[in-house]
Amino acid sequence: MTQSLTVEEKVVGEFRRGWPTLVFSTIGAGVGLSALGYILGTLVVPLQEEFGWGRGEINLASLVSSLGLAAALPFVGKLLDRYGVKRVALVSLPLFVVVLTLLSVLTSNLMTFLSFYAMAGLLGAGTSAVTYSKAVVEKFNKNRGIALGIVAGGLGTAGLLLPPLMGVVVANGGWRAAYLTMAVLAALPFVLVFFARLSAPAAVAAIDRSTLPGLTLRTAVRRREFWSLCVVFFLLGWALLTMIPHFVPLLIDSGVDPVRAAFLSSLVGVGTVIARPVIGWLFDRFNATHVAVPLFVAAALGCLVLLWAGPGAAPLTALLIGIGFGAEIDLMSYLSSRYFGPRAFGALYSIVYSVFMIGSAFGPVMAGFAFDATGSYSIPLIVAASMMAVAAVVLLTLPPFRKDSGS
């Protein structure tokens, strides 16, 4: 009984001490760099109409921003380990806001548009989920799963609210107004960072990391778990992100009103918001891979249902993909923290997240070019379903980890 109360007190104590960090991280994740993926779908048709660009060309924005992020993240991860979340956020947040503002006022041709997206990936890397996950991992252990689920829910909320919001903004003020609106939202975490109870940069720099539990970078890259996670999240990134920016144009092609299409697309966010805290709670109590695998299988079936049943199945598919996406981000940060430990978590998780971003970059672009070539999304849907099935099999081969190892 005493031991049970002690565990309960530790859990409650984590939330009592860590709630400002949790609020900062949840909002930051929702309006950071990852949110650009949610709003691009509502901008594809307006950009196509104004400039005559193809959908594959427009979705190159996702590719270049993700590749920029993948290039920057290993360096950002090391900076997070060395100087802490606060210093990285204070530099990256205003840079990201500036790039969004430039997107709204200076875009005039495809190369300029893509250059700004590449800059967003490079300069806004500190606004990605890696930064906010590290902040939470440092504050939570016993309830790490649900805490990471809440933070990942910030992305889900963005997926729920941003598409309809941007649909209305675009309808009333054009696509440039959408980027300006995003810039205002992206500035919110810069204010919150001063109240988030993050460790001071000097205190983080003074820590002797060799005394911390966990793997070094050199040790981790020689272990199967590291490479398995990289393969799994590359496949899931490609598969689950393939259709998110294409939902709105797919529905518009089928005769759905653009604003209604944006609202239907937001069901991805509904599935994600519902799934992430629940999945995180389950991760704390059961084998995380056994919780996540059925959800990825369901998302794969959702893609096939959309292929067979057409746009009428879009709400169901959006919900299933949202639930799978909710499991994906939460699982990536959770398994990375458990397998790698705190010693080099920032550097190692940033590599896994970089691989995930590369997959999530190529998926939408290849889907766009496949549509331009065939006039159909059949091939991207089949590829996405197959990749999720393979990722599920690899996940099931991972060895167990210990939750009480100090990681």
C-alpha positions, 0 to 999 in steps of 0.5 A: 500500500505504501509503495502504491501511494509512493508511485502515485505521489511521484506521478502527481508530483511530475504533473505538479512540477512539469505542467508549465513545460507541458503547456509550453510543449503542447502549444509549441508542437501544435504551431511549430514547423510540423503545422505547415504540413496541415495547412499546405493542403488548403493552399494547393488549389489557390496556389495552382490557380494563381501560378499554374503550378502542378500539385507535384510541384507544390508538394515539393514544398513538403519535400524541401522543408522536410529535407531542410529539417532532416539536415538541421536536426542532428545539429539541433539535437546536439545543441539541445543536449549541450545547451537545453531547450530554452536557448534553442527555442529562443533562437529558432522560434523568431527565425521561423516566424520571420520565414512565415512572414516572408512566405506571405509577402515575397512569394512570386514564383516556384523557386522562391516558394520552395526556397522559403520552405527549405529555410523554414525547415533549416531555421525552424528545426528548433520548433519541431517535435524533437525540442518539445519531446526533449523538454517533456522527457526531462520532466516526466518518467512514470507518466512519460507516455501520457505526457508525450501523448498530450504534447503530440495532441498539440499536433492533433489539435493543429490538424483539427483546427488549422485546415478549417481555419485556413480554409476560411482565411483563404476564402476571405483573404487569400493564401497570403493571409493564411501564412500571415495567420500562421506566423502570428500563431507560431509566435505564441511559444516565444512568450510561453518559453519564459514561463515554462520552467525550463532548465537554464542553459548554463545549468544544462551545459554544466552537466557531466553527460558521461554520468547519465544513464543511456547510450552514447551515439557511438554505441547506439548506431551499433545496435539493432534497435536504433536501425529498426526504429529508423526503418519503422519511422521512415516507412510510417512517415512516408505512409501516414503523411502521404495523403494528409496534404492530398485529402483536400484536393482529392475531395475538391476533384470529386466535387466537394466544396473547398471549405467543406473539403477542409473541414472533412480533412480536419477529421485527421486531427480529430482522430489524432486528438482522440488517440494521442493521450489515450495511446500515451496512457496505454504506453505507460501500462502495456507494451507500447509496440503491441498497443501501436501495431493494430492502429497502424494496421487499421490506418493501412486498411483505411487507405484501402477503403478509400481506394475501394469506396471512393470519397464517400469513405474519406471521413473514415479514412481520415479518422483512421489515418489520424489515429495512426498518426497519433500513435506514430509521433507518440511511439517515436518519442516514447521508444526513443527515450526508453531505448536510448536513455537521457545521455544522448537523447537529443542527438539520437532522437533527432536522427530518428526524427530526421529519417521520419521527416525524409520519409514524410517528405517523399511520400506526399511529393511522390503522391503528387507526381503520381496523380499528375501522371495518372490522374488518380491516387490509387498507387500512393494509397496502395504503397502507403498501406503496404509500408504500414504493414511492413513497419508493423512487422518490424515493430513486433521484432523489437526486444523489450525495454525496462521502464525502471532503468532510469531512461 
